[in-house]
Amino acid sequence: MSLFERLNNKRYNLQEKKKNPLDDFSDYDNLSKEEQKNLKQTKNIVKNQIKQDGDKISSSKRYPDAVSGSKPKRLSPTTTSTGKIQRSVDARVITKKFNQNNPNRPEYVKPDEFKAAETKTKIVNKKQTRPLGQLVKKTKPSKTAISGKLTPGQIDFSKAGELAAKRKARIDTKTGKATQAGVFDFAKNRGGFNRMSQGMSKSDFKKMITSDPKKASQFKNVVSKAKKIASDPTSKAYKEIESKINKSDYAGKISRRGKTAFMNPSQKAAEIARIKAGIDARDAAKGKYKKPKTVLKRTEPGSKFRASKVKGFDVVPTSNPVGKEILKKMDTTGFVPPKPEKLTRFQKMKKVLFDPQRWKIPKKDWDLKPTRFDKAGNVIAQQRRSFKPLGKGFLGISGPVKKGLAMLPTRYKIIGGTALALSNPGIRKAIFGGPKEEPKTYTPYKKPLGFDTGKRNYDKLRYKKDLAKLDPVRYQKEFPKLPKKPPAVKSKPAQYGSYDPKTKKMVQTTKIPKNINKNLP
């Protein structure tokens, strides 16, 4: 066909007008009656919604996306319009509304391609609610996409039938993970079972095996290896295959759609209103009086009712005539169970500290010993305590002492123990401290440190002698010569002056003169 003919055909195609663009959605192959019925219902819903919005489906070929205001219409000056202005609708509006009624189909997938994927899935696995696809990791051309290509993050539904078959054979629908039969199927196909028997019916496969012993042995080896792998879930090969299946595109749980997903807008609104009414009714009932299931009654001899945690009372169900009589006497008009008062930590401590019952001697139930507790920590069984009389036991006073301590509240024991501890000066000093002591003075022990034992070290002398002969330079470094000490200066004796009578002069001498003043008064 020449270029001119192709352009001419294109021009004629553009001039063609369709009455209803929604007819494109009915061009499916081999639709069943039920599918045709569902499609018609979807069309009617879309049409009704468009009419409610006051829209009109655009039939323009040159401006398929035109809406009112985007391209003004030329009207004759004498033409006037008093009716409602109808707007043309963008094709994207129709697509969006179609997708709302078909929530499983992504917008980038062609309707007929998605319908084909659903049909293939239903043929392979009727229980599967939606078709599966492969996650696109790199941009690639695709016939299923409206734009002609799929980008990363989108789904390719071209292999929906194959994925549905693999999911049916290998995945547990409850857990979404691989089964032992699935591992066997994977190992069998990996060995080439499907590749060697591709396109064969069961009868043709049997004929091939019976006629060709070599092929039969190949299939037998593949199946035996697959059975061996699938029989041991702890083996490395089994875990490797299981991991591959669990990471595949056909693994995982398929979430169930709620019942509102199958409702039209009016049904959804009615369901939401019903749920909201139930929530409001429960909120209104909060704080109101509720008929109790049980009431308390004083314990009587031979009572057939269960004993209460409260001492001296039995639990009576309100369904019993006795419980009904007790319930009639109760004032239930405007009764609201009082909420427990929330106290701060300081208020709780104050309440416990100044409670007169906790200071009372003897304390309450001092002669009862709890023996059993429930899960909440409440006492459900008690035992009467007994004490030895005076004169028996350790030193004859152990019984009365224990009895006195049992009658005494715990707070008195704490106060007495604290007072006894504070009477010890060591404990008192450790808690409150005391006067600072002056630091002790010690006389240092003067003794030269080292390993000098006072004896001559012959090994060191020999080492010095040998080192002086072999390495004089090193010897000078290790044993440098110390400078000689200067000779000590002898001090002259003290000189004293004395008078020499012979020469009649003063002379110097070392003799100490006599103290001539010692006899002076």
Contacts in CASP RR format, 6 or more apart in sequence:
PFRMAT RR
TARGET T0000
AUTHOR 0000-0000-0000
METHOD contacts of the structure
MODEL  1
MSLFERLNNKRYNLQEKKKNPLDDFSDYDNLSKEEQKNLKQTKNIVKNQI
KQDGDKISSSKRYPDAVSGSKPKRLSPTTTSTGKIQRSVDARVITKKFNQ
NNPNRPEYVKPDEFKAAETKTKIVNKKQTRPLGQLVKKTKPSKTAISGKL
TPGQIDFSKAGELAAKRKARIDTKTGKATQAGVFDFAKNRGGFNRMSQGM
SKSDFKKMITSDPKKASQFKNVVSKAKKIASDPTSKAYKEIESKINKSDY
AGKISRRGKTAFMNPSQKAAEIARIKAGIDARDAAKGKYKKPKTVLKRTE
PGSKFRASKVKGFDVVPTSNPVGKEILKKMDTTGFVPPKPEKLTRFQKMK
KVLFDPQRWKIPKKDWDLKPTRFDKAGNVIAQQRRSFKPLGKGFLGISGP
VKKGLAMLPTRYKIIGGTALALSNPGIRKAIFGGPKEEPKTYTPYKKPLG
FDTGKRNYDKLRYKKDLAKLDPVRYQKEFPKLPKKPPAVKSKPAQYGSYD
PKTKKMVQTTKIPKNINKNLP
14 61 0 8 1.000
14 62 0 8 1.000
15 61 0 8 1.000
16 61 0 8 1.000
17 59 0 8 1.000
17 61 0 8 1.000
18 59 0 8 1.000
19 59 0 8 1.000
20 57 0 8 1.000
21 57 0 8 1.000
21 58 0 8 1.000
21 59 0 8 1.000
21 91 0 8 1.000
21 94 0 8 1.000
22 43 0 8 1.000
22 46 0 8 1.000
22 47 0 8 1.000
22 57 0 8 1.000
22 94 0 8 1.000
25 39 0 8 1.000
25 42 0 8 1.000
25 43 0 8 1.000
25 98 0 8 1.000
25 111 0 8 1.000
26 39 0 8 1.000
26 43 0 8 1.000
27 112 0 8 1.000
28 35 0 8 1.000
28 39 0 8 1.000
28 112 0 8 1.000
28 115 0 8 1.000
29 112 0 8 1.000
29 116 0 8 1.000
30 119 0 8 1.000
31 39 0 8 1.000
42 98 0 8 1.000
42 101 0 8 1.000
42 102 0 8 1.000
45 97 0 8 1.000
45 101 0 8 1.000
45 264 0 8 1.000
46 94 0 8 1.000
46 97 0 8 1.000
46 98 0 8 1.000
46 101 0 8 1.000
49 97 0 8 1.000
50 56 0 8 1.000
50 57 0 8 1.000
50 89 0 8 1.000
50 93 0 8 1.000
50 94 0 8 1.000
50 97 0 8 1.000
54 84 0 8 1.000
54 86 0 8 1.000
54 87 0 8 1.000
55 86 0 8 1.000
55 87 0 8 1.000
55 88 0 8 1.000
55 89 0 8 1.000
55 93 0 8 1.000
56 86 0 8 1.000
56 87 0 8 1.000
56 88 0 8 1.000
56 89 0 8 1.000
57 88 0 8 1.000
57 89 0 8 1.000
57 94 0 8 1.000
58 64 0 8 1.000
58 65 0 8 1.000
58 66 0 8 1.000
58 88 0 8 1.000
58 89 0 8 1.000
58 90 0 8 1.000
58 91 0 8 1.000
60 66 0 8 1.000
60 88 0 8 1.000
63 70 0 8 1.000
63 71 0 8 1.000
64 91 0 8 1.000
65 90 0 8 1.000
65 91 0 8 1.000
65 92 0 8 1.000
66 88 0 8 1.000
66 90 0 8 1.000
67 87 0 8 1.000
67 88 0 8 1.000
67 89 0 8 1.000
67 90 0 8 1.000
68 85 0 8 1.000
68 87 0 8 1.000
68 88 0 8 1.000
95 107 0 8 1.000
96 107 0 8 1.000
98 111 0 8 1.000
99 105 0 8 1.000
99 107 0 8 1.000
102 111 0 8 1.000
102 114 0 8 1.000
103 257 0 8 1.000
103 261 0 8 1.000
104 114 0 8 1.000
104 118 0 8 1.000
104 130 0 8 1.000
104 131 0 8 1.000
105 111 0 8 1.000
105 114 0 8 1.000
106 114 0 8 1.000
106 154 0 8 1.000
106 155 0 8 1.000
107 146 0 8 1.000
108 145 0 8 1.000
108 146 0 8 1.000
108 147 0 8 1.000
108 150 0 8 1.000
108 154 0 8 1.000
109 144 0 8 1.000
109 145 0 8 1.000
109 146 0 8 1.000
109 155 0 8 1.000
109 157 0 8 1.000
110 144 0 8 1.000
110 145 0 8 1.000
110 146 0 8 1.000
113 143 0 8 1.000
113 144 0 8 1.000
113 157 0 8 1.000
113 158 0 8 1.000
114 131 0 8 1.000
114 144 0 8 1.000
114 157 0 8 1.000
117 131 0 8 1.000
117 133 0 8 1.000
117 144 0 8 1.000
117 157 0 8 1.000
117 158 0 8 1.000
117 160 0 8 1.000
117 161 0 8 1.000
118 130 0 8 1.000
118 131 0 8 1.000
118 160 0 8 1.000
120 131 0 8 1.000
120 160 0 8 1.000
120 161 0 8 1.000
120 164 0 8 1.000
121 128 0 8 1.000
121 130 0 8 1.000
121 131 0 8 1.000
121 132 0 8 1.000
121 160 0 8 1.000
121 161 0 8 1.000
121 164 0 8 1.000
122 128 0 8 1.000
123 161 0 8 1.000
124 161 0 8 1.000
124 164 0 8 1.000
124 165 0 8 1.000
124 168 0 8 1.000
125 164 0 8 1.000
125 165 0 8 1.000
125 167 0 8 1.000
125 168 0 8 1.000
127 173 0 8 1.000
128 164 0 8 1.000
128 167 0 8 1.000
128 168 0 8 1.000
128 254 0 8 1.000
129 254 0 8 1.000
129 256 0 8 1.000
129 257 0 8 1.000
130 254 0 8 1.000
131 157 0 8 1.000
131 160 0 8 1.000
131 161 0 8 1.000
131 164 0 8 1.000
132 157 0 8 1.000
132 160 0 8 1.000
132 161 0 8 1.000
132 163 0 8 1.000
132 164 0 8 1.000
132 167 0 8 1.000
132 249 0 8 1.000
132 250 0 8 1.000
133 155 0 8 1.000
133 156 0 8 1.000
133 157 0 8 1.000
133 159 0 8 1.000
133 160 0 8 1.000
133 163 0 8 1.000
133 249 0 8 1.000
134 155 0 8 1.000
134 156 0 8 1.000
134 158 0 8 1.000
134 159 0 8 1.000
134 163 0 8 1.000
134 249 0 8 1.000
135 153 0 8 1.000
135 155 0 8 1.000
135 156 0 8 1.000
135 249 0 8 1.000
136 150 0 8 1.000
136 151 0 8 1.000
136 152 0 8 1.000
136 153 0 8 1.000
136 154 0 8 1.000
136 155 0 8 1.000
136 156 0 8 1.000
137 152 0 8 1.000
137 153 0 8 1.000
138 152 0 8 1.000
139 149 0 8 1.000
139 150 0 8 1.000
139 151 0 8 1.000
139 152 0 8 1.000
140 149 0 8 1.000
140 150 0 8 1.000
140 156 0 8 1.000
141 148 0 8 1.000
141 149 0 8 1.000
141 150 0 8 1.000
142 148 0 8 1.000
142 149 0 8 1.000
142 150 0 8 1.000
142 156 0 8 1.000
142 158 0 8 1.000
143 158 0 8 1.000
144 150 0 8 1.000
144 156 0 8 1.000
144 157 0 8 1.000
144 158 0 8 1.000
145 154 0 8 1.000
150 156 0 8 1.000
163 249 0 8 1.000
163 250 0 8 1.000
164 250 0 8 1.000
166 248 0 8 1.000
166 250 0 8 1.000
167 250 0 8 1.000
167 251 0 8 1.000
169 181 0 8 1.000
169 182 0 8 1.000
169 185 0 8 1.000
170 178 0 8 1.000
170 179 0 8 1.000
170 181 0 8 1.000
170 182 0 8 1.000
170 183 0 8 1.000
170 185 0 8 1.000
170 186 0 8 1.000
170 245 0 8 1.000
170 250 0 8 1.000
171 177 0 8 1.000
171 178 0 8 1.000
171 179 0 8 1.000
171 182 0 8 1.000
171 245 0 8 1.000
171 250 0 8 1.000
171 251 0 8 1.000
171 252 0 8 1.000
172 178 0 8 1.000
172 179 0 8 1.000
173 253 0 8 1.000
173 254 0 8 1.000
175 253 0 8 1.000
176 251 0 8 1.000
176 252 0 8 1.000
176 253 0 8 1.000
177 242 0 8 1.000
177 245 0 8 1.000
177 246 0 8 1.000
177 251 0 8 1.000
177 252 0 8 1.000
178 186 0 8 1.000
178 241 0 8 1.000
178 242 0 8 1.000
178 245 0 8 1.000
178 246 0 8 1.000
178 251 0 8 1.000
180 230 0 8 1.000
180 233 0 8 1.000
181 230 0 8 1.000
182 230 0 8 1.000
182 245 0 8 1.000
183 229 0 8 1.000
183 230 0 8 1.000
183 238 0 8 1.000
183 241 0 8 1.000
183 242 0 8 1.000
183 245 0 8 1.000
184 226 0 8 1.000
184 227 0 8 1.000
184 229 0 8 1.000
184 230 0 8 1.000
185 226 0 8 1.000
186 241 0 8 1.000
186 244 0 8 1.000
186 245 0 8 1.000
187 225 0 8 1.000
187 226 0 8 1.000
187 229 0 8 1.000
187 230 0 8 1.000
187 237 0 8 1.000
187 241 0 8 1.000
188 194 0 8 1.000
188 222 0 8 1.000
188 223 0 8 1.000
188 226 0 8 1.000
189 195 0 8 1.000
190 241 0 8 1.000
191 222 0 8 1.000
191 225 0 8 1.000
191 226 0 8 1.000
192 222 0 8 1.000
193 219 0 8 1.000
193 222 0 8 1.000
193 223 0 8 1.000
193 226 0 8 1.000
196 215 0 8 1.000
196 218 0 8 1.000
196 219 0 8 1.000
197 205 0 8 1.000
197 208 0 8 1.000
197 219 0 8 1.000
200 208 0 8 1.000
208 215 0 8 1.000
209 215 0 8 1.000
209 216 0 8 1.000
209 219 0 8 1.000
210 216 0 8 1.000
229 235 0 8 1.000
229 237 0 8 1.000
229 238 0 8 1.000
229 241 0 8 1.000
230 238 0 8 1.000
232 238 0 8 1.000
233 239 0 8 1.000
233 242 0 8 1.000
245 251 0 8 1.000
246 252 0 8 1.000
259 271 0 8 1.000
260 267 0 8 1.000
260 268 0 8 1.000
260 271 0 8 1.000
263 271 0 8 1.000
287 336 0 8 1.000
287 337 0 8 1.000
288 336 0 8 1.000
289 332 0 8 1.000
289 334 0 8 1.000
289 335 0 8 1.000
289 336 0 8 1.000
289 337 0 8 1.000
291 318 0 8 1.000
291 327 0 8 1.000
291 332 0 8 1.000
292 318 0 8 1.000
292 327 0 8 1.000
293 317 0 8 1.000
293 318 0 8 1.000
294 315 0 8 1.000
294 316 0 8 1.000
294 317 0 8 1.000
294 318 0 8 1.000
295 315 0 8 1.000
295 316 0 8 1.000
295 318 0 8 1.000
295 323 0 8 1.000
295 326 0 8 1.000
295 327 0 8 1.000
295 330 0 8 1.000
296 308 0 8 1.000
296 310 0 8 1.000
296 313 0 8 1.000
296 314 0 8 1.000
296 315 0 8 1.000
296 316 0 8 1.000
297 305 0 8 1.000
297 313 0 8 1.000
297 314 0 8 1.000
297 316 0 8 1.000
297 322 0 8 1.000
297 323 0 8 1.000
297 326 0 8 1.000
298 312 0 8 1.000
298 313 0 8 1.000
298 314 0 8 1.000
299 307 0 8 1.000
299 312 0 8 1.000
299 313 0 8 1.000
299 314 0 8 1.000
300 314 0 8 1.000
303 314 0 8 1.000
305 314 0 8 1.000
305 315 0 8 1.000
305 316 0 8 1.000
306 314 0 8 1.000
306 315 0 8 1.000
307 313 0 8 1.000
307 314 0 8 1.000
307 315 0 8 1.000
308 314 0 8 1.000
308 315 0 8 1.000
309 378 0 8 1.000
309 380 0 8 1.000
316 322 0 8 1.000
316 323 0 8 1.000
316 326 0 8 1.000
317 323 0 8 1.000
318 324 0 8 1.000
318 327 0 8 1.000
343 351 0 8 1.000
352 358 0 8 1.000
357 364 0 8 1.000
358 409 0 8 1.000
358 411 0 8 1.000
359 409 0 8 1.000
359 411 0 8 1.000
360 409 0 8 1.000
361 407 0 8 1.000
361 408 0 8 1.000
361 409 0 8 1.000
361 412 0 8 1.000
362 407 0 8 1.000
362 408 0 8 1.000
363 407 0 8 1.000
363 408 0 8 1.000
363 409 0 8 1.000
365 382 0 8 1.000
366 406 0 8 1.000
366 407 0 8 1.000
367 384 0 8 1.000
367 385 0 8 1.000
367 406 0 8 1.000
368 382 0 8 1.000
368 383 0 8 1.000
368 384 0 8 1.000
368 385 0 8 1.000
369 382 0 8 1.000
369 383 0 8 1.000
369 384 0 8 1.000
369 385 0 8 1.000
370 379 0 8 1.000
370 381 0 8 1.000
370 382 0 8 1.000
370 383 0 8 1.000
371 381 0 8 1.000
371 382 0 8 1.000
371 383 0 8 1.000
372 379 0 8 1.000
372 380 0 8 1.000
372 381 0 8 1.000
373 379 0 8 1.000
373 380 0 8 1.000
374 380 0 8 1.000
385 406 0 8 1.000
387 399 0 8 1.000
387 400 0 8 1.000
387 402 0 8 1.000
387 403 0 8 1.000
387 406 0 8 1.000
388 396 0 8 1.000
388 398 0 8 1.000
388 399 0 8 1.000
389 399 0 8 1.000
390 396 0 8 1.000
390 397 0 8 1.000
390 399 0 8 1.000
390 400 0 8 1.000
391 397 0 8 1.000
392 399 0 8 1.000
393 399 0 8 1.000
405 413 0 8 1.000
421 427 0 8 1.000
422 428 0 8 1.000
422 431 0 8 1.000
464 475 0 8 1.000
464 479 0 8 1.000
467 474 0 8 1.000
467 475 0 8 1.000
467 478 0 8 1.000
468 475 0 8 1.000
493 510 0 8 1.000
494 510 0 8 1.000
495 508 0 8 1.000
495 509 0 8 1.000
495 510 0 8 1.000
496 508 0 8 1.000
496 509 0 8 1.000
496 510 0 8 1.000
496 511 0 8 1.000
496 512 0 8 1.000
496 513 0 8 1.000
497 506 0 8 1.000
497 507 0 8 1.000
497 508 0 8 1.000
497 509 0 8 1.000
497 513 0 8 1.000
498 506 0 8 1.000
498 507 0 8 1.000
498 508 0 8 1.000
498 509 0 8 1.000
498 511 0 8 1.000
498 513 0 8 1.000
499 505 0 8 1.000
499 506 0 8 1.000
499 507 0 8 1.000
500 506 0 8 1.000
500 507 0 8 1.000
END
